[in-house]
Amino acid sequence: MLPEYDADVLFLMTEHLTADFKASNPESLSFLKRPIWSQLKAVQNNQVYKVNWTVGGVIGANRIIDDLSKYLVKKGSQE
């Protein structure tokens, strides 16, 4: 089903991955090298970002806004 969710950009929250998954993927995003992931536009275009959005409330909202700005807003277009 993963190819059905073929987004232009992927944000991955790796804090909630299981211990077994982390053990089999010592590099936090190494699973992106598997063939099924390579079919996705975001992976092909190097638009996959590891984020920590595990905090709720104002702090969590600010983290999301900061990351969206960092990864999606082109430099020079913030003026």
C-alpha positions as CSV (number, residue, x, y, z in Angstrom):
1,M,0.0,0.0,0.0
2,L,3.0,2.3,0.4
3,P,3.1,3.4,-3.3
4,E,-0.5,4.5,-3.0
5,Y,0.7,7.3,-0.6
6,D,3.3,8.6,-3.1
7,A,3.8,12.1,-1.6
8,D,6.3,14.7,-2.9
9,V,7.7,15.1,0.6
10,L,7.8,12.7,3.6
11,F,8.3,13.6,7.2
12,L,9.2,10.6,9.3
13,M,8.9,10.4,13.1
14,T,11.4,7.7,14.1
15,E,11.0,8.1,17.8
16,H,8.1,5.7,17.9
17,L,9.6,2.9,15.9
18,T,9.8,-0.5,17.7
19,A,13.0,-1.8,19.2
20,D,13.1,-4.7,16.7
21,F,12.8,-2.3,13.8
22,K,15.5,0.0,15.2
23,A,17.8,-3.1,15.7
24,S,17.3,-4.2,12.1
25,N,17.9,-0.6,10.9
26,P,20.8,0.8,12.9
27,E,20.9,4.0,10.7
28,S,17.7,5.8,11.5
29,L,16.6,6.1,7.8
30,S,18.4,3.1,6.3
31,F,15.1,1.4,5.5
32,L,14.7,4.0,2.8
33,K,17.3,2.0,0.8
34,R,14.8,-1.0,0.4
35,P,13.3,-1.4,-3.1
36,I,9.7,-0.4,-2.2
37,W,10.9,2.9,-0.8
38,S,12.9,3.7,-3.9
39,Q,9.7,3.9,-5.9
40,L,8.4,6.9,-4.0
41,K,8.8,10.4,-5.5
42,A,10.0,11.8,-2.1
43,V,12.8,9.3,-1.8
44,Q,13.8,9.7,-5.5
45,N,13.9,13.5,-5.0
46,N,15.7,13.4,-1.7
47,Q,12.7,15.0,0.1
48,V,12.6,12.7,3.2
49,Y,13.1,14.4,6.5
50,K,13.5,12.9,10.0
51,V,11.5,15.0,12.5
52,N,10.7,14.9,16.2
53,W,7.0,15.9,16.5
54,T,6.3,13.9,19.7
55,V,5.5,16.9,21.9
56,G,2.0,18.3,22.0
57,G,0.7,21.7,22.7
58,V,2.4,24.9,21.8
59,I,5.9,23.4,21.8
60,G,4.9,20.6,19.5
61,A,3.1,23.1,17.1
62,N,6.2,25.3,17.1
63,R,8.4,22.2,16.2
64,I,6.1,21.4,13.3
65,I,6.1,25.0,12.0
66,D,9.9,25.3,12.4
67,D,10.4,22.0,10.4
68,L,7.9,22.9,7.7
69,S,9.7,26.3,7.3
70,K,13.1,24.7,7.3
71,Y,12.3,22.0,4.7
72,L,9.6,23.5,2.5
73,V,10.3,27.2,2.3
74,K,12.9,28.1,-0.3
75,K,15.7,30.3,1.0
76,G,15.2,33.9,-0.2
77,S,11.4,33.5,-0.4
78,Q,10.8,34.4,3.2
79,E,11.0,38.1,2.7
